[in-house]
Each structure stands twice: as C-alpha cells, then as structure tokens.
Amino acid sequence: MKRIDLNAYDVPEIVARCVEVPDVGAPAPGEVVFDVLAFPINPADIGFCRGSYRLRPPLPATPGAECVGRVTAVGDGVTHVAPGDLVINLKRENWTQKRRVKAEDAIPVPSGLDLRQAAMLRINPPTALLLLTDIVDLKPGDWIVQNAANSAVGRLVVTFARERGIRTVNVTRRDDVFDELKALGADLCLTDGTDLPERVKEATDCADIPFAIDAVSGSATARMAACVHDEATVCTYGAMSGAGPELPVGDLIYRGVNFTGFMLGRFLERRSTDDIRAIYTDLAAKMENGLIHAPVDSVYPIEEIRDALIRAQTGGRHGKVLVSPNGAV
C-alpha cells in the first residue's frame, strides 16, 4: 500500500514522499481497519512537515491530522462500527491508503455524507464549536471579534455564532472575502490594521465585547486585546504570523484582560468517549443538512503529494486542498 513518509523535517514538498509499505494487516480484538478515502492538507500538517509543529516524532514520520475512511474489517468486541461504515479517525498519521486503529478512535459518521466534506469534519468544526462554548459563557446578543475570519475555522465560527444569536466582528487581510462571510451570517467585516480597535469600536457603537478569538498571534494578539472590554478574554488557537502572541502589559495588569489558549485535543480529553461521539454526531448532522460546508480548492491522488503540497501553500486559494489515496473522491 502507499503512504506518505517524511525523510526529514524541512520544506514539505521536498521531504514528503509517496512510498510503498506493507499492508496494515487484519484487526486485532478491539481494533478497526479502514481504507482512507480522503484527507485534507491543513496548516498544522504543513507545520508538521517543516518540523515546527508541537509534535516531532522520529523519522520516517507520516503526517496527517484527519481523514475520512470506510471500514473494511473489525476485530472481536467491536460493535459501534461495521464493515462498510464511514468513519473519521481521532488519531494522526492519516496520509496513507489504509489505517488500523483502536476501535474507540474510529468515530462513525452518516453514510450519506459528502466525502470531501467528511474529510474535514474531524478538526475544524469541533474547534469552532468549542471555542464558542468552552472558553466564555456567551449569551445571545453578545459580540465577539475574530481574526483570520476567512479561514476554515473562522467561517465555522461565523456559522455557529449566528445559530446561537451571537454577533461577530470578522477581521481578514483582504476585503474580497467580505461577501462570502456575510452570506454565512457575518455581522461586520473589517480588514486588519493598526487602527483596527478604533474601527471595531466605531462599527459596534462602542459595544462591550467579552471575547476575542486569535488565530494569527504576534502583534495581532495585541490588537485583539484592544478590541475587548476590561476583564474580557482573548483566546489564541493559532499562530499564522509565525510569531508568539504579544501580551500588552497594560491590558494584562491594568485592564485585567485574560489571555488563554485552545488546542482541540486538550479540550476533547476532558470529555468521555460517549460525549465525543455525541459532538461528532451533532456536527455530522449539521454537515449533512448543509449548515456546515467548507469550500474545496482541488483534489489530488496520493502519488501527486508534491503538487498537492505546493498548491496547499499557495496564497489566494478559496478552499482546502484534499488528497484521495484510493481514488474515491
């Protein structure tokens, strides 16, 4: 079978290779085997290939934070999935044609899900959901502000916030995405800049904003802090700038702004297996009825991983780059 291996941590399209490896074999008791039907190339995967991500396993290493697959075999004692079922995988190393995992890591999803969308269910939808539910007790009518609003998570934050009656200020680097965000339910859209806090105050009529979501880090974190009211919360979940968050002393000490961080795995670990499955059942239902939909830029076969990685790092795309290891998508 084919798998993507890294022979070094460096430029992704140089170090990622499609190689032939032995089959994963039959499942042991309590295990599930599935064919990988599609996986996306996420920013975290790019960071993994470069060696800048928090995980840096011994080489050779296989990337891949998420995927969708179809079960081909289950071991003794496995009852929640059966051959033919669609699943997402809670574990990594998904840039491959087949996976063998512990049964609890295989989460069933509806068989009718669009495979391209299902490939993106594992990370971004629960990230957006838990950012809105687990950090600050937000009420209908509250304002929040987020940067990187045109990202996959940012778009989902808009969708879920609108569903909950939460109003959003959405900050992007360019204004040609405003119409798309407003179609999703964005209340306000602004381009980033040094005067962002003043423009946010003007646009919201000086509303008290209790929560800011930061995916950029660096100086953007300071701008997010300047947009919220005293003792509000700024949550950083990404560092697209490549810099650490700037925490202004005045905001931290004198205004009492709370700075925190979010990582999906850490927040899911607080929940039981049944609770995790319930979260994904709800999100899959939203995906099936069209409430959740992420744009797809292109789909590549696994043998063309180099081209896929180059495309995934190309600016100006309007969607995610996917790979279909078994030609199912």
C-alpha positions as CSV (number, residue, x, y, z in Angstrom):
1,M,0.0,0.0,0.0
2,K,1.0,3.6,-0.5
3,R,1.9,6.0,2.4
4,I,3.4,9.5,2.7
5,D,6.6,9.5,4.7
6,L,8.9,12.3,5.7
7,N,12.6,11.6,5.4
8,A,13.5,14.9,7.1
9,Y,11.8,18.0,8.6
10,D,12.1,20.7,6.0
11,V,10.3,22.1,3.0
12,P,7.1,20.0,2.8
13,E,7.1,19.3,-1.0
14,I,10.7,18.2,-0.8
15,V,10.7,15.9,2.2
16,A,7.3,14.3,1.8
17,R,7.5,11.1,-0.4
18,C,4.9,8.6,-1.5
19,V,6.3,5.2,-0.6
20,E,5.3,1.6,-0.8
21,V,4.9,0.0,2.7
22,P,3.4,-3.3,4.0
23,D,-0.3,-3.7,4.4
24,V,-1.6,-2.8,7.9
25,G,-2.9,-6.4,8.4
26,A,-6.1,-7.8,10.0
27,P,-7.5,-6.1,13.0
28,A,-6.8,-7.5,16.5
29,P,-9.6,-7.6,19.1
30,G,-10.8,-4.1,19.8
31,E,-9.3,-2.7,16.5
32,V,-10.7,-1.3,13.2
33,V,-9.2,-1.3,9.8
34,F,-10.4,1.2,7.2
35,D,-9.5,2.5,3.7
36,V,-8.6,6.2,3.8
37,L,-10.9,7.9,1.2
38,A,-9.7,11.5,1.6
39,F,-7.6,13.7,3.7
40,P,-7.1,17.5,3.7
41,I,-3.8,19.3,3.9
42,N,-4.1,21.6,6.9
43,P,-1.8,24.4,8.2
44,A,-0.9,22.1,11.1
45,D,0.2,19.4,8.6
46,I,2.4,21.9,6.8
47,G,4.0,22.8,10.2
48,F,4.4,19.1,11.0
49,C,6.3,18.6,7.7
50,R,8.5,21.6,8.5
51,G,9.3,20.4,12.0
52,S,7.7,23.5,13.6
53,Y,4.7,21.8,15.0
54,R,4.4,20.7,18.6
55,L,4.8,17.0,17.6
56,R,8.1,15.9,16.1
57,P,8.3,12.1,16.1
58,P,11.3,10.1,15.0
59,L,11.8,9.8,11.2
60,P,10.5,8.4,9.0
61,A,7.2,10.0,10.1
62,T,3.8,10.1,8.5
63,P,1.8,13.3,8.6
64,G,-2.0,13.7,8.7
65,A,-4.2,15.0,11.4
66,E,-7.5,14.0,9.9
67,C,-9.3,11.9,7.3
68,V,-12.4,10.1,6.4
69,G,-12.4,6.3,5.7
70,R,-14.6,3.3,5.0
71,V,-14.3,0.3,7.4
72,T,-13.1,-2.9,5.8
73,A,-12.8,-5.1,8.9
74,V,-13.4,-5.0,12.6
75,G,-11.8,-7.1,15.4
76,D,-13.6,-9.1,18.1
77,G,-15.6,-7.0,20.5
78,V,-16.1,-4.0,18.2
79,T,-19.8,-3.2,18.0
80,H,-20.2,0.5,17.2
81,V,-18.9,0.2,13.6
82,A,-19.1,-2.5,10.9
83,P,-17.6,-3.1,7.5
84,G,-18.9,-0.5,5.0
85,D,-19.4,2.2,7.6
86,L,-17.8,5.7,7.1
87,V,-15.6,6.8,10.0
88,I,-13.3,9.6,11.0
89,N,-10.1,8.9,12.9
90,L,-9.2,10.7,16.2
91,K,-5.5,9.7,15.7
92,R,-2.8,11.0,13.4
93,E,-0.7,9.5,10.6
94,N,-3.6,9.6,8.1
95,W,-1.7,10.3,4.9
96,T,-1.9,6.7,3.8
97,Q,-4.2,4.3,1.9
98,K,-5.2,2.2,5.0
99,R,-5.3,2.6,8.7
100,R,-5.6,0.1,11.6
101,V,-6.6,1.9,14.9
102,K,-8.2,1.2,18.2
103,A,-11.9,1.0,18.0
104,E,-12.6,4.0,20.2
105,D,-10.6,6.2,17.8
106,A,-12.9,5.3,14.9
107,I,-15.9,7.6,15.1
108,P,-18.9,6.6,12.8
109,V,-20.5,9.3,10.6
110,P,-23.6,9.1,8.4
111,S,-23.1,7.0,5.2
112,G,-24.6,9.8,3.1
113,L,-22.0,12.5,4.0
114,D,-20.2,14.0,1.1
115,L,-16.8,12.5,1.3
116,R,-15.0,15.8,0.6
117,Q,-16.8,17.5,3.4
118,A,-16.5,14.5,5.8
119,A,-12.7,14.6,5.3
120,M,-12.7,18.0,7.0
121,L,-15.1,17.1,9.9
122,R,-12.5,15.9,12.5
123,I,-10.7,19.2,13.4
124,N,-12.2,22.5,12.3
125,P,-15.9,22.0,13.1
126,P,-15.3,21.0,16.8
127,T,-12.6,23.6,17.1
128,A,-15.1,26.4,16.1
129,L,-17.8,24.8,18.3
130,L,-15.7,24.5,21.5
131,L,-14.2,28.0,21.0
132,L,-17.7,29.3,21.3
133,T,-18.9,27.1,24.2
134,D,-15.9,26.2,26.4
135,I,-14.0,29.5,27.0
136,V,-16.5,32.2,27.8
137,D,-20.2,31.9,28.8
138,L,-21.6,33.7,25.7
139,K,-25.2,34.8,25.6
140,P,-27.4,35.7,22.6
141,G,-26.7,39.3,21.6
142,D,-23.1,39.2,22.7
143,W,-20.4,40.4,20.4
144,I,-17.2,38.6,19.6
145,V,-14.3,39.5,17.4
146,Q,-12.1,37.1,15.5
147,N,-9.2,37.4,13.1
148,A,-8.4,35.0,10.2
149,A,-12.2,35.0,9.7
150,N,-11.9,33.6,6.2
151,S,-10.1,30.5,7.4
152,A,-12.0,27.2,7.7
153,V,-12.4,27.7,11.5
154,G,-13.3,31.3,11.1
155,R,-16.1,30.6,8.7
156,L,-17.4,27.9,11.0
157,V,-17.3,30.4,14.0
158,V,-19.5,32.7,11.9
159,T,-22.0,29.9,11.2
160,F,-22.2,28.6,14.8
161,A,-22.3,32.1,16.3
162,R,-25.2,33.1,14.0
163,E,-27.0,29.9,15.0
164,R,-26.6,30.9,18.7
165,G,-27.6,34.6,18.2
166,I,-24.0,35.8,18.8
167,R,-22.8,38.7,16.8
168,T,-19.5,38.6,15.1
169,V,-16.8,41.1,14.0
170,N,-14.7,39.4,11.4
171,V,-11.2,40.5,10.6
172,T,-9.4,39.5,7.5
173,R,-6.3,40.6,5.5
174,R,-8.3,41.4,2.4
175,D,-11.8,42.7,1.6
176,D,-12.7,40.5,-1.4
177,V,-14.0,37.8,1.0
178,F,-16.5,40.0,2.8
179,D,-19.4,39.0,0.6
180,E,-18.8,35.3,1.3
181,L,-18.6,35.9,5.1
182,K,-21.7,38.0,5.1
183,A,-23.5,35.2,3.2
184,L,-22.6,32.9,6.1
185,G,-24.1,35.4,8.6
186,A,-21.2,37.7,9.5
187,D,-22.5,40.9,11.1
188,L,-19.4,43.0,10.5
189,C,-16.3,42.5,8.3
190,L,-13.1,44.6,8.6
191,T,-9.6,44.4,7.3
192,D,-6.8,44.2,9.8
193,G,-4.5,47.1,10.5
194,T,-3.0,49.2,13.3
195,D,-6.2,51.2,13.7
196,L,-8.4,48.1,14.0
197,P,-9.5,48.6,17.6
198,E,-10.8,52.1,16.8
199,R,-12.7,50.8,13.8
200,V,-14.2,48.0,15.8
201,K,-15.4,50.4,18.4
202,E,-16.9,52.7,15.8
203,A,-18.6,49.8,13.9
204,T,-20.1,48.2,17.0
205,D,-21.1,51.6,18.6
206,C,-18.6,51.0,21.4
207,A,-20.2,47.7,22.4
208,D,-18.7,45.8,25.3
209,I,-17.0,42.8,23.6
210,P,-16.3,39.9,26.0
211,F,-14.4,37.6,23.8
212,A,-11.7,37.7,21.0
213,I,-10.5,34.7,19.0
214,D,-7.0,35.0,17.7
215,A,-5.5,32.7,15.0
216,V,-2.7,35.0,13.9
217,S,-0.7,35.7,17.1
218,G,2.2,38.2,17.1
219,S,1.0,41.8,17.1
220,A,-2.5,40.7,16.1
221,T,-3.0,39.4,19.6
222,A,-2.4,42.9,21.0
223,R,-5.0,44.3,18.5
224,M,-7.5,41.7,19.6
225,A,-6.9,42.6,23.2
226,A,-7.5,46.3,22.4
227,C,-10.9,45.4,20.9
228,V,-12.4,43.8,24.0
229,H,-13.7,45.3,27.3
230,D,-11.8,45.2,30.6
231,E,-11.5,41.6,32.1
232,A,-12.6,40.1,28.8
233,T,-10.9,37.1,27.3
234,V,-8.6,36.7,24.3
235,C,-8.1,33.1,23.2
236,T,-5.2,32.2,20.8
237,Y,-5.6,28.9,18.9
238,G,-3.1,29.5,16.0
239,A,0.0,31.5,15.0
240,M,-0.4,32.2,11.3
241,S,2.1,35.0,11.7
242,G,4.8,32.6,12.9
243,A,5.3,34.8,16.0
244,G,4.4,34.3,19.6
245,P,1.5,36.4,21.0
246,E,2.2,39.9,22.1
247,L,0.6,40.5,25.5
248,P,0.5,44.2,26.3
249,V,1.4,44.8,30.0
250,G,-1.4,47.4,30.4
251,D,-4.1,45.1,29.1
252,L,-2.8,42.2,31.2
253,I,-2.3,44.1,34.5
254,Y,-4.4,47.3,34.5
255,R,-7.3,46.2,32.4
256,G,-7.3,42.6,33.6
257,V,-7.7,41.0,30.1
258,N,-7.5,37.3,30.3
259,F,-5.2,35.5,27.8
260,T,-5.7,31.8,27.2
261,G,-5.1,29.2,24.5
262,F,-7.0,26.5,22.8
263,M,-6.0,23.1,21.5
264,L,-8.7,20.7,20.3
265,G,-7.1,17.5,21.8
266,R,-6.8,19.1,25.2
267,F,-10.5,20.1,25.3
268,L,-11.7,16.7,23.9
269,E,-9.7,14.9,26.6
270,R,-12.0,16.4,29.2
271,R,-14.9,14.5,27.7
272,S,-15.9,10.9,27.8
273,T,-16.0,8.7,24.6
274,D,-19.8,9.0,24.5
275,D,-19.6,12.7,24.8
276,I,-17.1,12.9,22.0
277,R,-19.2,10.7,19.7
278,A,-22.2,12.9,20.5
279,I,-20.3,16.0,19.5
280,Y,-19.4,14.5,16.1
281,T,-22.9,13.1,15.6
282,D,-24.3,16.6,16.0
283,L,-21.6,18.1,13.7
284,A,-22.1,15.4,11.1
285,A,-25.9,16.1,11.1
286,K,-25.1,19.8,10.5
287,M,-22.8,18.8,7.7
288,E,-25.4,16.5,6.2
289,N,-28.1,19.2,6.2
290,G,-25.7,21.8,4.7
291,L,-25.2,24.1,7.7
292,I,-21.5,23.1,7.7
293,H,-19.8,23.4,4.3
294,A,-16.2,24.1,3.6
295,P,-15.0,25.1,0.1
296,V,-12.6,22.7,-1.6
297,D,-10.0,24.1,-3.9
298,S,-8.7,20.8,-5.5
299,V,-8.3,17.1,-5.1
300,Y,-5.0,15.2,-5.9
301,P,-4.1,11.5,-6.0
302,I,-1.7,10.4,-3.3
303,E,1.1,9.9,-5.8
304,E,0.9,13.7,-6.6
305,I,1.6,14.7,-3.0
306,R,4.3,17.2,-4.1
307,D,1.9,19.1,-6.3
308,A,-0.8,19.0,-3.6
309,L,1.6,20.4,-1.0
310,I,2.6,23.2,-3.3
311,R,-1.0,24.1,-4.0
312,A,-1.9,24.0,-0.3
313,Q,0.8,26.6,0.3
314,T,-0.3,28.9,-2.5
315,G,-2.0,32.1,-1.4
316,G,-5.3,33.3,-2.7
317,R,-7.0,29.9,-2.7
318,H,-10.7,29.8,-1.9
319,G,-10.8,26.3,-0.4
320,K,-8.9,23.4,1.1
321,V,-6.6,21.1,-0.9
322,L,-7.6,17.4,-0.5
323,V,-5.8,14.1,-1.3
324,S,-7.7,11.0,-2.3
325,P,-5.4,8.0,-1.6
326,N,-7.7,5.3,-3.1
327,G,-9.4,7.4,-5.9
328,A,-12.7,7.5,-4.1
329,V,-13.2,11.3,-4.3
